[in-house]
Amino acid sequence: MIGLDKYKAIFLTLTSCILYFYIGYFIERTAFNTLLFTWFSLFICFYFLMKSKPFNFKYLAGISILFRLVILFQIPNLSQDFYRFIWDGRMILEGLNPYLSLPETYIQQGLKPISEAVTLYEGMGELNGSHYTNYPPLHQICFLIAALFSSKSILGSIVVLRVLIILADIGILYFGKKLLEKLNLPVQNIFWYVLNPFIIIEMTGNLHFESIMLFFLVCALYKLTQKKWRFAGVLIAGSISVKLIPFLFLPLFCQWFTKPKNLENKLEQINDKSSNGLQREKWNLSFTGIKNLIAFYGIILVTIIALFLPFYSPELISNYLKSVGLWFQKFEFNASFYYLFREIGYLFRGWNEIAIIGKITPILTLIFIGYLTFFRKNSSIRQLITALLFGSSFYYFTTTTMHPWYLATLLILSVFTKYRFTTVWSFAIILSYQAYANTPWNENLWFVGLEYLIVFLYLIFELKKKNNILLT
């Protein structure tokens, strides 16, 4: 960067540092108007940094890390989940299985199994403390690492967890760049994720571990481009063992294995010339492909079981399924189509039908995943990633609970496609935080409606622009 662009980049960088410092150390999530203004300002800086000429990869990579270091010692102010993270990690350090007990049980009995138990319980809140942990084993190992380095200081544990997330984002930057090069896409696309204020605030700032899950996923996709599918299977198992969501989309890998290998280069070339990555394709099964696909799934399953084994007990499966089931049948937040279904339920039945709707929407997602798996071209890596993007988008559009940090999965997948509606969503999703401006928190559905109106309008615009009709 030289001349005027150099000074503009420095100005934008310094302004962003100040804004990250302010949002990290001074803003509470109840101060919605201030949060909204700061968020909007950060996205303006982000946009102009992305558009700076000439493109300088090292500079953008450097400031991506710098912005994260600015909030290294911040105590998360937009989320309280980290208190449960620290609780679980310290439980493991004490030789106790976090899947088998409830924090509230210890507190009600006046027991303190770990250091700062009362503070951690009060921080996580009664709702979190009254349910079994739902974090998979690799997630728990991250919590344990924090406990190993800092078993008596909450701030110390926060810093350790944050360093792990920053390292994961650096890994995404490194392997994401390599994957973009493999796909013949601009390497600067990776900064739509790494430099995005939403990612920096929600992952590094609020300590959400999607970054580590996505590090494994990006590495797995890169290894598939190298034909190292066995290693990719282990990495995908690692991704699932941080967050369960990638498990839902395993069927989408079918075509990558079962199509004839000698067609792959041709398919990639066709895809480069067409913006439609989800076109119909006749299946051409091969015995070797089916055998490799089964082996691929087997590697994933065995690895996941091996990671869960240290925590196994007869009660683990029951407790874990109870906790996961709550997200489908009890909790609701920032939903889109679900809120429409809920209003229909109120209209015809007179009460909230979340227990029924929460069972139906995952089935709808599986049907859509099946559609993408068997009726859409999905056999090259770029087509596979596009299918993963729209499959996961369908799930999050219909889920009962759409916490902001869930969007990170869609954002990283879109980096390797031609779609940017997820970037627009990463900006608009701040509207969901209006719920926390109320005490107790309460959603204003006008804000939720505005968020999804922005997202769907831009998505429709992109689909029309690229002549991409998903359902025909």
C-alpha positions in Angstrom: 0.0 0.0 0.0 1.5 3.3 -1.1 0.6 6.9 -1.2 -2.9 7.9 -0.2 -4.1 4.3 0.1 -1.4 3.7 2.7 -2.5 6.5 4.9 -6.2 5.5 4.4 -5.4 2.0 5.5 -3.5 3.2 8.6 -6.4 5.5 9.5 -8.9 2.7 9.1 -6.7 0.4 11.2 -6.2 2.8 14.0 -9.9 3.6 14.0 -10.8 -0.1 14.1 -8.4 -0.7 17.0 -10.1 2.1 19.0 -13.5 0.7 18.2 -12.6 -2.8 19.2 -11.1 -1.6 22.4 -14.3 0.3 23.2 -16.7 -2.5 22.3 -14.5 -5.0 24.2 -13.9 -3.2 27.5 -16.7 -0.6 27.9 -19.9 -1.6 26.1 -22.5 -3.8 27.8 -24.9 -5.8 25.7 -27.9 -3.9 27.3 -26.6 -0.7 25.6 -28.1 -1.6 22.3 -27.9 1.8 20.6 -24.2 2.3 21.4 -23.5 -1.3 20.4 -25.3 -0.8 17.1 -23.4 2.4 16.3 -20.0 0.8 17.1 -20.8 -2.3 15.1 -21.9 -0.2 12.1 -18.6 1.8 12.3 -16.5 -1.3 12.5 -18.2 -2.7 9.4 -17.5 0.5 7.5 -13.8 0.3 8.3 -13.9 -3.4 7.4 -15.5 -2.8 4.0 -12.9 -0.1 3.1 -10.0 -2.2 4.3 -11.2 -5.0 2.0 -11.4 -2.6 -0.9 -8.0 -1.0 -0.3 -5.7 -1.0 -3.4 -3.3 -2.6 -4.0 -4.3 -5.8 -2.1 -1.7 -6.6 0.5 -2.2 -10.1 2.1 0.5 -9.7 4.8 -0.9 -6.3 5.9 -4.5 -7.6 6.2 -3.3 -10.8 7.9 -1.3 -8.7 10.4 -4.1 -6.4 11.3 -6.5 -9.3 11.6 -4.3 -10.7 14.4 -3.8 -7.1 15.8 -7.5 -6.6 16.2 -7.8 -9.8 18.2 -4.9 -8.9 20.4 -6.6 -5.6 21.3 -9.3 -7.5 23.1 -7.1 -10.3 24.5 -7.7 -9.4 28.2 -11.4 -8.5 27.8 -14.0 -10.3 29.9 -16.7 -11.2 27.4 -19.6 -8.7 27.8 -21.9 -10.0 25.1 -22.1 -13.6 26.2 -22.0 -15.5 29.5 -21.3 -19.0 28.1 -17.7 -18.8 29.0 -18.5 -19.3 32.7 -19.8 -22.8 31.9 -16.7 -23.5 29.7 -14.4 -22.7 32.7 -16.6 -24.8 35.0 -16.4 -27.9 32.8 -12.7 -27.6 32.3 -12.0 -27.3 36.1 -14.4 -30.2 36.7 -12.3 -32.4 34.4 -9.1 -31.2 36.1 -10.5 -32.4 39.4 -11.2 -35.8 37.9 -15.0 -35.2 37.7 -17.0 -36.0 34.5 -18.8 -32.8 33.4 -21.4 -34.8 31.5 -22.8 -36.5 34.7 -23.6 -33.6 37.0 -25.4 -30.2 37.1 -23.7 -27.1 38.5 -26.8 -26.2 40.4 -26.7 -29.5 42.3 -23.4 -28.7 43.8 -24.4 -25.1 44.6 -27.8 -26.1 46.2 -25.9 -28.6 48.4 -23.4 -26.0 49.4 -20.5 -27.9 47.7 -17.6 -26.2 45.9 -16.0 -28.9 43.7 -13.8 -26.4 41.9 -12.2 -23.0 42.5 -14.6 -20.0 42.2 -17.6 -22.3 41.9 -20.1 -19.8 43.2 -18.9 -17.0 40.9 -18.9 -19.3 37.9 -22.4 -20.6 38.7 -23.8 -17.1 39.1 -22.0 -16.0 35.9 -23.4 -18.8 33.8 -26.9 -18.2 35.0 -29.6 -20.5 36.4 -30.7 -21.7 32.9 -27.2 -22.9 32.0 -26.5 -24.2 35.4 -29.6 -26.4 35.5 -28.8 -28.4 32.4 -26.2 -31.0 31.5 -23.3 -29.8 29.4 -23.8 -30.3 25.7 -20.2 -29.6 24.6 -18.5 -32.4 22.7 -15.2 -33.9 23.8 -12.7 -31.8 21.9 -14.5 -28.7 23.1 -14.1 -30.1 26.6 -10.4 -30.6 26.0 -10.1 -26.9 25.2 -11.7 -26.2 28.6 -9.3 -28.5 30.3 -6.3 -26.7 28.7 -7.6 -23.4 30.2 -7.9 -25.1 33.6 -4.4 -26.6 33.4 -2.9 -23.1 32.8 -5.3 -21.2 35.1 -7.3 -23.1 37.6 -7.9 -20.3 40.0 -8.3 -17.1 37.9 -11.3 -16.6 35.6 -9.4 -13.9 33.7 -6.5 -16.2 33.2 -8.8 -19.0 31.9 -10.4 -16.5 29.5 -7.0 -15.5 28.1 -6.1 -19.1 27.5 -9.4 -19.9 25.8 -9.0 -16.8 23.7 -5.4 -17.7 22.6 -6.8 -21.1 21.4 -9.4 -19.4 19.3 -6.9 -16.9 17.9 -4.6 -19.8 16.9 -7.6 -21.5 15.2 -8.4 -18.4 13.2 -4.7 -18.1 12.1 -5.0 -21.8 11.0 -8.2 -20.9 9.1 -6.3 -18.0 7.4 -3.4 -20.3 6.4 -5.4 -23.3 5.1 -8.2 -21.2 3.8 -5.7 -19.4 1.6 -4.4 -22.7 0.3 -7.9 -24.0 -0.4 -8.8 -20.8 -2.3 -5.6 -21.3 -4.4 -6.7 -24.9 -5.1 -10.1 -23.6 -6.2 -8.6 -20.8 -8.4 -10.4 -18.2 -6.3 -9.0 -14.9 -5.1 -7.0 -15.4 -1.9 -8.3 -12.2 -0.5 -11.7 -13.9 -0.1 -10.4 -15.4 3.2 -10.5 -11.9 4.8 -14.3 -11.8 4.4 -14.1 -14.2 7.3 -10.8 -13.5 9.1 -11.2 -9.7 9.1 -14.9 -9.6 9.6 -15.9 -7.7 12.8 -18.6 -10.2 13.5 -16.0 -13.0 13.7 -13.5 -11.0 15.8 -16.2 -10.0 18.3 -18.2 -13.3 18.5 -15.3 -15.7 18.3 -12.3 -14.0 19.9 -14.3 -11.5 22.0 -17.2 -13.7 23.2 -15.2 -17.0 23.3 -17.4 -19.1 20.9 -15.6 -22.1 19.6 -16.9 -22.2 16.1 -13.4 -21.1 15.1 -11.9 -24.4 16.3 -14.7 -26.4 14.7 -14.2 -24.5 11.4 -10.4 -24.9 11.5 -10.9 -28.7 11.4 -13.5 -28.3 8.7 -11.4 -26.1 6.4 -8.4 -28.4 6.9 -10.6 -31.4 5.9 -11.8 -29.7 2.7 -8.3 -28.8 1.8 -7.1 -32.4 2.4 -9.9 -33.6 0.1 -8.5 -31.5 -2.7 -5.2 -33.4 -2.1 -7.1 -36.7 -2.3 -6.1 -37.4 1.4 -9.7 -38.4 2.3 -8.7 -40.7 5.2 -7.0 -37.8 7.0 -9.9 -35.6 6.0 -12.2 -38.0 7.8 -10.3 -37.7 11.0 -10.4 -33.9 10.7 -14.1 -33.9 10.1 -14.5 -36.1 13.2 -12.5 -33.5 15.0 -14.8 -30.8 13.8 -17.9 -32.7 14.9 -16.2 -33.3 18.3 -16.1 -29.5 18.8 -19.6 -28.7 17.6 -22.1 -31.3 16.4 -23.5 -29.3 13.4 -21.1 -30.8 10.7 -22.6 -34.3 11.5 -25.8 -33.3 9.9 -24.2 -32.6 6.5 -22.2 -35.8 6.1 -24.5 -37.1 3.3 -23.4 -34.3 1.1 -20.0 -36.0 0.7 -21.5 -38.9 -1.2 -21.1 -37.6 -4.7 -17.5 -36.6 -4.1 -16.6 -40.3 -3.5 -19.0 -42.0 -5.9 -18.4 -40.1 -9.1 -15.7 -41.3 -11.5 -12.4 -39.7 -10.5 -11.4 -39.0 -14.1 -14.2 -36.5 -14.4 -13.2 -34.3 -11.5 -11.0 -31.9 -13.5 -13.6 -31.6 -16.2 -16.3 -30.9 -13.6 -14.2 -28.2 -11.9 -13.7 -26.5 -15.3 -17.4 -26.6 -16.0 -18.1 -25.2 -12.6 -15.5 -22.3 -13.1 -17.5 -21.3 -16.2 -20.9 -21.5 -14.5 -22.1 -19.7 -11.4 -24.6 -22.5 -10.7 -22.8 -25.0 -8.5 -25.9 -27.0 -7.8 -27.0 -28.3 -11.2 -28.4 -31.7 -11.8 -26.0 -34.6 -12.4 -26.5 -38.2 -13.3 -25.1 -40.6 -10.8 -22.3 -42.9 -12.1 -21.5 -45.2 -9.1 -18.3 -47.2 -8.8 -17.5 -50.0 -6.4 -14.3 -48.3 -5.4 -16.1 -45.0 -4.7 -18.8 -46.7 -2.6 -16.1 -48.6 -0.6 -14.1 -45.4 0.0 -17.3 -43.6 1.1 -18.1 -46.3 3.6 -14.5 -46.2 4.9 -14.7 -42.4 5.1 -17.9 -42.6 7.3 -16.3 -45.4 9.3 -13.2 -43.3 10.1 -15.4 -40.4 11.2 -17.6 -42.6 13.4 -14.7 -44.5 15.0 -12.8 -41.2 15.7 -15.8 -39.6 17.4 -16.4 -42.7 19.5 -12.7 -42.8 20.5 -12.9 -39.1 21.6 -16.0 -39.7 23.7 -14.6 -42.8 25.3 -12.7 -41.1 28.1 -16.0 -39.5 29.2 -18.1 -42.6 28.8 -20.6 -43.8 31.5 -24.0 -45.4 31.2 -25.6 -42.0 32.0 -23.6 -40.0 29.4 -25.8 -40.7 26.3 -29.0 -40.0 28.2 -27.8 -36.8 29.7 -26.3 -35.6 26.5 -29.4 -36.3 24.4 -31.5 -34.5 26.9 -29.4 -31.4 26.7 -29.1 -31.3 22.9 -32.9 -31.9 22.6 -33.6 -28.8 24.6 -32.3 -26.6 21.7 -35.0 -28.0 19.4 -38.0 -28.2 21.7 -37.5 -25.6 24.5 -35.3 -22.7 23.4 -36.2 -20.1 20.8 -34.2 -17.0 19.8 -33.7 -15.0 16.6 -35.5 -17.5 14.5 -37.0 -16.8 11.0 -39.4 -19.3 9.5 -39.9 -20.9 12.9 -41.5 -17.7 14.2 -43.9 -17.8 11.3 -44.8 -21.4 12.1 -45.2 -20.5 15.7 -47.7 -17.7 14.9 -49.7 -20.2 12.8 -49.7 -22.5 15.8 -51.1 -19.6 18.0 -53.7 -18.9 15.4 -55.1 -22.4 15.0 -54.2 -24.0 18.4 -53.9 -21.1 20.7 -50.5 -22.0 22.2 -46.8 -22.3 21.3 -46.2 -25.5 19.3 -42.4 -25.5 19.7 -42.4 -29.1 21.0 -43.9 -30.2 17.7 -42.3 -27.7 15.3 -38.9 -28.4 17.0 -39.2 -32.0 15.9 -40.4 -31.2 12.3 -37.8 -28.6 11.3 -34.8 -31.1 11.6 -36.7 -33.5 9.5 -37.3 -30.8 6.9 -33.5 -30.1 7.0 -32.8 -33.8 6.4 -35.2 -33.9 3.4 -33.4 -30.8 1.9 -30.0 -32.3 2.6 -31.2 -35.5 0.8 -32.4 -33.4 -2.1 -29.0 -31.7 -2.4 -27.3 -35.1 -2.1 -29.1 -37.0 -4.7 -30.5 -34.4 -7.2 -27.9 -31.7 -7.4 -24.4 -31.6 -8.9 -22.2 -32.0 -5.9 -19.1 -33.9 -7.0 -16.4 -31.3 -7.2 -15.0 -29.5 -4.1 -16.5 -26.2 -5.0 -19.9 -27.7 -5.7 -19.6 -29.7 -2.4 -18.9 -26.5 -0.5 -21.8 -24.7 -2.2 -24.1 -27.6 -1.2 -22.7 -27.4 2.4 -23.5 -23.7 2.4 -27.1 -24.0 1.3 -27.7 -27.1 3.4 -26.5 -25.4 6.5 -28.4 -22.2 5.5 -31.6 -24.1 5.3 -31.0 -25.5 8.7 -30.4 -22.1 10.3 -33.3 -20.5 8.5 -35.7 -23.1 10.0 -34.1 -23.6 13.4 -35.9 -22.5 16.6 -32.6 -21.0 17.9 -30.2 -18.9 15.8 -27.6 -17.4 18.1 -25.4 -14.9 16.3 -22.2 -17.1 16.5 -23.8 -19.9 14.6 -23.5 -17.8 11.5 -19.7 -18.3 11.5 -20.2 -21.7 9.7 -22.1 -20.1 6.8 -19.6 -17.3 6.6 -16.5 -19.5 6.2 -18.3 -21.7 3.6 -19.3 -18.7 1.6 -15.7 -17.6 1.3 -15.1 -20.5 -1.1 -18.2 -19.8 -3.2 -19.5 -16.7 -5.1 -22.1 -15.9 -2.5 -21.9 -13.0 0.0 -25.3 -13.0 1.6 -23.7 -14.4 4.7 -21.5 -11.3 4.9 -24.6 -9.2 4.8 -26.1 -11.4 7.5 -23.0 -11.0 9.7 -23.7 -7.2 9.6 -27.5 -7.4 10.1 -27.4 -10.0 12.9 -26.5 -7.3 15.4 -30.2 -6.5 15.4 -30.8 -9.7 17.4 -29.0 -8.1 20.3 -31.9 -5.7 20.8 -33.4 -8.5 22.9 -30.8 -7.9 25.6 -31.7 -4.2 25.9 -34.7 -5.3 27.9 -34.6 -6.6 31.5 -35.5 -9.5 31.5 -34.5 -10.0 27.9 -37.3 -9.9 25.4 -37.2 -10.0 21.6 -38.8 -7.3 19.5 -39.9 -9.2 16.4 -39.8 -6.0 14.3 -36.0 -6.1 14.7 -35.9 -9.8 13.9 -38.1 -9.2 10.9 -35.8 -6.4 9.6 -32.7 -8.6 10.0 -34.2 -11.4 7.9 -35.7 -9.1 5.4 -32.2 -7.7 4.7 -30.8 -11.2 4.4 -33.5 -12.7 2.2 -33.6 -9.8 -0.1 -29.8 -10.0 -0.7 -30.0 -13.8 -1.1 -32.7 -13.5 -3.7 -30.7 -10.8 -5.5 -27.6 -13.1 -5.6 -29.6 -16.1 -6.8 -31.2 -14.1 -9.6 -27.9 -12.5 -10.5 -26.2 -15.9 -10.8 -29.3 -17.5 -12.5 -29.2 -20.1 -9.7 -32.5 -21.6 -9.1 -32.1 -24.2 -6.3 -35.4 -25.9 -6.6 -35.8 -26.5 -10.3 
